[in-house]
Amino acid sequence: MRARGQRDHGGIPIVTSVILLFSGARVASCLVAGIPAAGRALREVAKSGARSCTVAVDGGWQPDARTRSELQRMANGMPFEIAASSGLPLRNEACLLLAGERLIAADTIAAALAGKVTADAG
């Protein structure tokens, strides 16, 4: 887990956007208890209080309608986009970069957004 450009502001989130990086479409769409891996990761990001999320997939990913519906449901209203990892747009803000394959708990993501996690959290 890595956030760039963080400064401590007394626990107030200083990074509000998350990038979930998946090694490929097959991994992002892999079903775990009927839920795509990307959906499970989006749920934790949404629960963390992040403002938005990008699901970045090596080689790109075009999920089918059912998978896209599950992603919407798991994001619980949090805006998200799907992009090829090689084509991520440059941003003028700090973003938290997470390995999508590793399901990281919402409380750990929230701590990282607030600058309280500075090293790999496991």
C-alpha positions in Angstrom: 0.0 0.0 0.0 1.4 3.3 -0.9 0.2 6.9 -0.9 2.1 9.7 -2.5 2.1 13.3 -1.3 0.6 12.6 2.1 1.0 15.0 5.0 -0.4 14.6 8.5 -3.5 16.7 9.1 -4.6 15.3 12.4 -6.4 12.2 11.1 -8.4 14.1 8.5 -8.3 12.3 5.1 -5.6 13.9 3.0 -5.9 11.4 0.1 -9.4 10.8 -1.1 -8.9 8.8 -4.3 -7.9 5.2 -4.6 -6.4 3.2 -7.5 -7.0 -0.6 -7.3 -4.4 -2.3 -9.5 -5.2 -5.7 -10.8 -2.7 -7.9 -12.8 -5.3 -8.8 -15.4 -9.0 -9.1 -16.4 -9.1 -12.7 -15.3 -8.0 -11.8 -11.8 -10.4 -8.8 -11.5 -13.4 -10.8 -12.6 -12.5 -13.9 -10.6 -15.6 -14.9 -8.5 -15.2 -15.3 -4.8 -18.5 -16.5 -3.2 -20.2 -15.2 -6.3 -18.7 -11.7 -6.2 -16.0 -10.5 -8.6 -12.7 -9.8 -6.9 -12.8 -6.2 -8.1 -16.3 -5.8 -6.5 -15.0 -7.0 -3.2 -12.1 -4.6 -3.3 -14.5 -1.7 -4.4 -16.7 -2.5 -1.4 -13.8 -2.0 1.0 -12.7 1.2 -0.7 -16.3 2.6 -0.5 -16.6 1.6 3.2 -13.3 3.4 3.9 -14.8 6.8 3.0 -12.8 7.3 -0.2 -14.2 9.9 -2.6 -13.6 7.9 -5.7 -11.8 4.8 -7.1 -10.2 3.7 -10.3 -10.0 0.0 -11.0 -6.8 -0.3 -13.1 -6.3 -3.6 -14.9 -3.2 -4.6 -16.8 -4.2 -5.2 -20.4 -7.6 -3.5 -19.8 -10.9 -4.9 -18.9 -14.4 -4.7 -20.3 -16.7 -6.4 -17.7 -20.0 -7.9 -18.9 -23.3 -6.3 -17.8 -23.8 -8.6 -14.9 -20.3 -8.0 -13.5 -20.6 -4.2 -14.1 -23.9 -4.4 -12.1 -22.2 -6.2 -9.2 -19.4 -3.5 -9.3 -22.0 -0.8 -9.0 -23.8 -2.5 -6.2 -20.5 -3.1 -4.2 -19.3 0.5 -4.8 -22.5 1.6 -2.9 -22.8 5.0 -4.7 -19.0 5.8 -4.7 -18.0 6.9 -8.2 -15.5 4.6 -9.9 -14.0 4.0 -13.3 -12.3 1.1 -15.0 -9.1 1.8 -16.9 -6.2 0.0 -18.4 -3.2 0.3 -16.0 -1.0 1.4 -18.9 -3.4 4.3 -19.7 -4.0 5.8 -16.3 -4.5 9.6 -16.6 -2.1 11.9 -14.8 -3.7 13.4 -11.7 -3.0 16.6 -9.9 -3.8 15.0 -6.6 -2.4 12.3 -4.3 -3.9 8.8 -4.8 -3.6 5.7 -2.7 -2.4 2.8 -4.8 -3.5 -0.6 -3.7 -2.9 -4.1 -5.0 -6.3 -5.2 -6.1 -5.6 -8.9 -5.6 -5.1 -8.3 -1.9 -8.3 -7.7 -0.1 -7.4 -4.8 2.2 -9.9 -4.0 5.0 -11.8 -0.7 4.9 -10.3 0.4 8.3 -6.8 -0.1 7.0 -7.6 1.9 3.8 -9.2 4.6 5.9 -6.0 4.8 8.0 -3.9 5.1 4.9 -6.1 7.8 3.5 -5.6 9.7 6.7 -1.8 9.3 6.6 -1.7 6.9 9.5 -0.3 3.9 7.5 3.1 4.6 6.0 4.4 1.2 5.2 3.1 -2.0 3.7 0.2 -3.0 6.0 0.5 -6.7 5.5 
